[in-house]
Amino acid sequence: MKRTALSASLAALTAFSLAGCGGASADDSGTVTITIGYQSKTINTVTAGTLLRSLGYFEQELAARGRREGVTYKVKWQDYATGAPITAQMTAGKIDIGSMGDFPLLINAARGAQLNRPTKLVSVTGYNLRGGLNTIVTAPGSKLSSLSDLRGKKVSTSVGSAADGTLVRALRQAGIDPEEDVRKLNQQPAVGASALQAGGADALSQFVAWPGLLAYQGRARALYDGAELDLPTFHGVTAREDFAEKRPGVLEDFLRAQIKATGYLDERPVAAAESVAKSTGLPAEVVYLYNGAHGIATFDPTLKPALVAALKKDVPVLKSAKLVGDVDVDGFIDGRYVKKAYGKGYSKALAANPGPPRSELWLKGEDRTRSFGTPAEMLRQAATRQGGVRAAYVPDTTTGTLWFADKARWVADGKKLLPFVTPSAASAYRTAHPGSHAISYNKALRRAS
């Protein structure tokens, strides 16, 4: 980000922060309003936002609390495109609980400490232990095929986001200086998507659900899978410290509601995807790519050590961009409330890890998906249901990142049919396995059948 843009961004945050206080306070009628900041289209936060709101679980928890206390509680939901305005409103005392990605969470911690309005990370929403939630995409007809091709090109991202962190790390791994060797465009996701389509950007690095959406619509193809970094990325829930101390029971109610919403998503993934799609306008097929039974994201509110360790590794990336100074990550994390909300089940949930990736087939007219042990098994079923397939998903052969089967790069290696998210990953496999060769999705279907 250019220094003037960074200064303007920080100034805007400060202006919000000095605007006054609000948050969870009683009005003249005695009603206590709890204000929640969320990002409807950042669909890995749905268990603390879009899905939770539609299910009404938090309101139910507060209604029960109100009856016990003789108090009327009201929930005010505020929807934002990114985490920055949520942080601004939290440090102004106007939002009590918010959800955002890992890089914005660190900025949230830093701004809270700077303004003496500390916040706490209290739970996790969606995560991927390898980093697959962020993807770099390029235009469908682009000649770019690998990260090395980005040298001297214009790349759109949202500076300070997890997707920006993926871009910076990936470029550095490829020996490309992210500040000197590429022209980074600091843009909101929708603006960047338009720039990519219009030719104003050569590539786009973004967080969910933008890469999957653009690929699904045929407006982009994957250039780099964030899981190649093999570094966890996640979204989480942050609460103002003063709110948590004043109303710990309400925060626990929120987290109990989040745990319940997570259970709903796990038990009814297709219904959850349809619900989120209805609320956001996103295609349900795209929501399911990330939030499905074997989607790119795993939902688990526990504060796993691997995620905390990854958060600490994020700090130097933000410091190098002059977006934060030192951040006390351990001091930012407060697991007391989610542990209490879980009860005895917390330790078991904390130790649980996502299962192996699987291929899935979603047929038209069905409210469930079919799961398969190998991509070839899924392809055989898809080939017999050509006109009845709503969506088909396959995990990348090397990273496990789920992707649309018809958007994947396919390689035939003897009898094996292997999918990859990116051209470079498929090329690397072919180089390491002489005799293997690229085939189209339609040819893969025919081979499988």
N, C-alpha and C positions, 0 to 999 in steps of 0.2 A: 504494500500500500504506500502511495506517496505520502510524505510527511504532512502535507496540507489536508489530505483526506483523513489521515489518522487523527490529526488535531481536531478536525471538525467532528469526527465520530466521538471522540472523548468529550468534547465540549457538549455535544448533544446529551450524552449520558449524564454529565454533571448538571445540566439544566434540568433534566428530569428529576435528578436526585435532590435538588434544592427546591423543587416545586411544592413540597409540603407532604404531610403524612395522611394516611388513610388506613386501609387494611381492615383487619378484623376488629371492628368497634361497633358498639350498640348505637342505633339511631334513637330518635325521640320516642318511638313506639316500643323500644326495648329489644328490637330485632338485631341480632348480630350477623353481619355479612362477612363471609369468608370469600376472599377473591383469589381465583386460580388463573394463572397465566399458562397457556398451552399453545402448541403449534399443530393445528389440525392436519396439515399436509406433511409434517415430519412424522411419518406414520409409525416410527419406532417408539414414539411417546404415547401411543394410544391408550395404554393401560392407566396412564395418569392424565389423559386428556380426552380425545375424541370418543373412544369406546367407553371409557368410564363415565363420561357425561351422558352418553346415550342410554346407558344401563341404569343410571340413577342411583348407583350404590352408595356414593358419598352422601347424597341427600337423605337416603334411608338411614345411614349411620347417624347423621346429625339430627334427624327427626327423633330417633330413639334417645339421643343425648338430651335433646330439648325437653322431652317429656320427663326425663329424670330430674333435670335441673330447673324446669319451669321457665325455660328460655326458648325463644323462637330463633332458629338459625336459617340463614339464607345463603345460597351459593351463587357467586357471580363469576361466570366463565368469560375470560378474555382471550381471544384468538390472535396470534401473531405469526408472521412469516419466518422469523428467526428468533434466536435467544436474546439478542442484544436489547430489544425494547423491554423484554421481560425483566432482565437485569436492571435496566433503568428504573422501571416501575417498582421493583422490589426494594432497591436502595432509596427510593422515595417514600417507602412505607405504604405503597398503594397496592401491591400484590403480596399475598401471604405465602403462597406456594407456587412454584413454577417448575417446568420441565424443559430440558434442552440437552444438546449433545455435549460430549466431553470437553472439547475446547471452549465452547461458551460457558461451561460450568466453571472452568478455571478463571475466566474473565469475571464471572459472577462472584467468585471467591475474592479475587483481587480487588474488585470495585467495592465490595462490601467492607473489606478491611480498610481500604483507603478512605472511605467516607464514614468510618466508624459505625457502619450499619451491617454487621457481619451476617453472613448466611451460612447454611450448613447443607451438605449433601446427605440426604436421609434415605435414599433408596435408588435402585436402578430400574429402568424400564426395559428397552431392547438392547441387546449387545451381540457382537460377533467376535469371537476370541482371536480371529486372524485378521480382522480389519475389513471384512467384506462389505460393510455397509456403505462405503464410499467408492466411487468409480469415476474414472476419467473416460469421457466419451468424445467421439469426433463425428463429423457429418457422414452420412451413409456412403457418399461417393468420394470421400476423402482418400488421398494417397498415403496418409499417415498410417503406419502399421505398428509402430513401437514408440516408447518414450523418447528414444534418441532422436526421433523425427520432430520432436517439439522444439528443438533448439532453434531460436530465432522466430518462433511462432507466438501468436496471441492466444493466451489461455484464460478463460473466464472462470472465476471462482468467487466465493464469499470470504474475504479475508477475515481471519479469526475463527473460521468454522472448522469442524473436523475434516471436511473435504479439502480445505486449504492445507491442513496439516498433512493429509495424505499426499497432496500434490508436492509439497515441499520435500517431504521425506523421499518420495519416489524419484523425483528429479535428482536429488543429491545422490541416491543410490546409483543412478544412471550416469553420474559424473557431470550433471548439468547444474549450473548455479541458478537457483530459482529466482534470484533478483537480477542477475546480469544476462543470463542466456535465454530467457523467455520474457515476453511482455505480459505481465499478469494484469488482468482486468478485474477490478473489484466490483462485482455485480451481484444483485439479488438473483436467486435461482431462475426465476421466470425471465428476467432480463437477459441473463446469460444464455438461456435456451433459445430465445429469439435471436440473439447475436450469432449463435452457432448456425441457426437455420439461414440467417441472412448473409452469412459469410463474414460477419464482423469479428468472429472469434474462430480460431482453428480447432480449438478443443474446449471442453467444459469439464471441470472437476467439481462434482457436487455430491451432496448427501441424499439419502432416501427422501422421497421416492423418485427424484428427478431422473437419474440415469435409467432406471427400469422403465419409467413412463415413456421417455423419449425413444428408447429401444423398442418398446411395445408398439408405439405409434409409427415406427419406421422413420423417425426423424433423427436418429443417432445410432451409432454402433459402438460397442465397448472397445476402448484402446488399452486400458489398464485396470486390472482387478485389484482393489485395495487390499485384498487378502494376501497378495504377493508379499506385502510387508511383514506378514505374520506377527502383527502387533494388535492387541485388542482395541476395539473402539466401541463406545456405548453411549447411551442416553440415560439421564438420571433426573431425580427429583430434588430440588433445592428448596429450603424453607428459610425465612428470616429467623434469625436466632431469637429476637425479642418476641416474635409470634410464638415460636416453639416453647419458650419458657413461660409465656403467659397462658397459652392454651395447649398444653402437651396432649391432653385427651383428644382435642380436635385433630391434631396432627396424626395421632394414632388412628383415629377414625378414618382419615384420608388414606393412610397406608393399609388399613384393613380393607377398605374399599378397593384399593389398587390390587391387593393380593387376590381379592375375589374376582376382579376384572381379568386378572392374569389367568385365573382358573377357567373363566369363561372362554378366553381366547384359546387356551390349550385344549379344552374339551370340545369346543365348537369353532374350529378355525375358519371354516367356510362361512358360517353365519357371521362371525366377527368381521371377516373381510368384506362381506356384503354390507354390513352395518357401517363400517368405516367408509366404504365406497359411496354409500348413500349420503353420508354426512359431508364428505369432502369433494365429491365430484370426480374422484380418481376412479379409473377402471378397477373393478374388484380383482381382475386377473393380476394387476400390478400390485395391489395391496397384498394379495396372497403370496406373490413372489418373495416378499420380505417377511410377512407375518404369518405365513402358513405353517402347517404341521412340521414341515422340513424346510421352512423358509430361511432366508439369509440371517434373520434375527432370531435370537433366543430370548424369551421373556422370563425374567426371574428377578424379583425385587431385591434379592440379597446383595450385600456389598462384598463381592468376591475379591480376594487378595490379588488375583491377576488383573482385575480392572483397576484397583487402587495403584498397583505397580505401573500400569500403563499410563495412568493419569500423571504420575510423577515424571514419566518420560516425555509427556506432552509439554511440560513447563518450559524446557529450554527452547522448543520450537516457537512458542509464543513470545518468550523473552527476546529471541533473535529478531522477531518482527516488531519489537518494542510495543507489544500489546499488553504485557504484564511485566512486573518486576519479579521478585521472589514470591512464591506462593507456598503457604504452609498447608500442604495437602492433608497431612495427618490431622491438623487442627480443623480443617474444613469438613472432614468426614465425621458424622455422628450417627452411629448405628443403633443407638438406644431405642429409638422410637419404632423402627421396623422390627427389631428383635421383640419388643413388647407386643407389637401388632401380630406377629407370627405366633408367639407363644413357644411351646415346646418343639414345634416343627422347624425352627429356624436353622439349627445346626445341620439337619438333614438336607434342607433346601440349599444351604450354603455349599455343601460338599457335592451337590449334584452337578453334572456336566451334560452338555447337549450330546445326543446320540449321533451315530454316523449319518452322513447325508444320504438321502435316497431320492430317486426319481419319482415324479408324481404326474398323474393324468387326471384332468378335470373334464368330465364329459358334460355336454349340454343337457340341461334338465335335471342334473343330479346335485344334491346338496352335500355331497362329500367328494373327496378325491380318492384315487386309487394309488397305492404306493408300491414301488418295485425296487428290487435289490440291485438291478443294473439298468443302465440306460437302454441297452438292447431289448430287455424285457418290456420296458415301457414303449419303445418304438414298435414292437410287434403288436401291442394292443392298439396303439395310435393308428397304425397302418390299416387295421380292420375297421376303425371307426372314423375314417377320413372326414366325413361330413358332420360328425357328432362331437368333435373335440373342441372344447372351449379353450383350454390352455394345456400345454405340456411343459414340464419343468425337468431339468437335468442338472446335476452337480458337476462343476468343473473337475476334470480328472485330477488336477494337481492341488487345487486349493479347497475344493468342496463347495465353492460359492454356487448357489442355485441360480440358474438362468433359464430364459425361455428356450425351449428346444429348437425352435425354428430360427432363433437369432444366434445360436451357438455356432462355433466353428467345429466341424466334425472331422475326425481322423479315423481311417480304417487301418487297423494293425492286425493282419491275419483275419481271424473271425471276430476280433474285438471292434466295437464301435465306440469311439471315445469323444466326448464333448469338451469344449474349452470355451471360456468366456471371451478370450481375446485372440486375435491373429498371432501375436507374438508367442503366446503360450502354446498354441497349436504348432507353430513353426519350431519351437524349442523341442517339443516332443518328437516331431518328425526327424529332426537332426540327430537326436539321441537314439532313435529307433529306425535304422535303415530298413527300407522295405515298406514302411508305413506311408500313407499318402492322404492328402486332403480329399474329402468328398462333400457334396452338398447335403442338406437336410433331406431333400426328397430322395436322393440316392441311398442315404442311410435308412430311410423308411423302407425302401424297396428291398434292401439287403436284409433288414431285420425280419421282413415278412416272408 
